[in-house]
């Protein structure tokens, strides 16, 4: 088995208008072939109806999933929902599930929120 490392570098950030976003875990080490990892995100502004998950590999940043409100999330094309699934049962919280891990899943994953998309 090959070692797979999924890094989260944005533990807590404060952006425009004082919105704080927290991601956990900060660092996640897992193995190729693991069934599932879950990344969590929380922000502190209930006026931010939109939430997003991005993946950065090298200099390339790609949007994986997005949510327009709670209990409403989708996976961005060309990514597949059976690989990347966003859950959002609360307006200020979301999670990203990454299934059937491969070495190519090694990346930096970011959560973001917005008043508008």
N, C-alpha and C positions, 0 to 999 in steps of 0.2 A: 504494500500500500504506500502511496505517496502522501506526503504531508501537504495539507492545504491550509492556507492561512487567510482568513477573512479579517481585514483590519477596519476598525472604526476609529477615526482620528478626531471626530467632532463630538466630544463628550458633552460640552455645554457651550452654546454660543448665543450671544445677544445681538440681534440684528435690528433693522429699521424699526423705529417706533418702540423699541424695548422688548420685543418678543424674544423669549428664551426658549431654545430648543435643546432637549437632552436626549442623547442616544445611549443605549446600553445593548450589549456589553461594549467596552472600549476596545478590547482585543479578543478575538475569538479564534482559537486554534482548533482545527478539526482535520478529519482524514478523508481522502478521496473514497467514495463509496458510502459515506455517512448518509442516512436517509433524509435528515432535515436539520436545518439550523433556523433559529428565529431571532431577528433583530427587532429592537423596540425603540419607539420614539414618543416623546411627549413635548408639547409646547404649551405655553401659558396664556394664550389669547384666544378666547372663544369666538372672536370675530373672524378668525382665520379658518374659513370653511374648506379650503383646499389644502391637501397634503400630497406629497410626492416622495418617492424613493428613487435615488440615482446611484449609478455604479460608475466609478472611475478606474480605468485601467490605463496606466501610463498617462498620456495627455488627453485621452478620449473619455468624455463624460456622456453617459447615456441615461435617459429617463427609463426606468423599469416599470413603475406602477404609479397610479394617481388615484386620488379620491376627491370627489366634489362635495361630499358631506359624509356623515357617519353612515355606516352600513351600505356604502356605495363606493366600490373600488373596482378598478380594472387594470389590466396589464397592457402595457404599450407594445404595439407591433414593432419589431419582429419577435419580441420575447413571448414566451408561452406561459399561460396561466398554470399549467401543470408543473412548471419549474419555479416561477416567481408568483407568489400570492400575497397581496396586501390585505390585511384585516383592519377594520376601523369601527369598533363598536362605540367609541366615545369620540366626541368632536376634537378633543385635544390629544388623543392617543392613537397610534397606529403600530402595526407590526408588519414585518416583511418575512415571509417564509421562503427559504431557498431549499429546494428538494433535490435529492439524488446528486450529491456534490461530486464535482470533478475539479481537477487542478485549475481549469479555466475559470472557475468561480472565484479564484483569488483576486481580490480587488478591495478598494476602499468604497464603502457604501455610505451614502448621505441621505438624511431625511430633510425635507424642507416643508414649510407651510406658507400660505399666502392668502390674502383677502380675495384676490382674483387670479385667474390663471392667465 
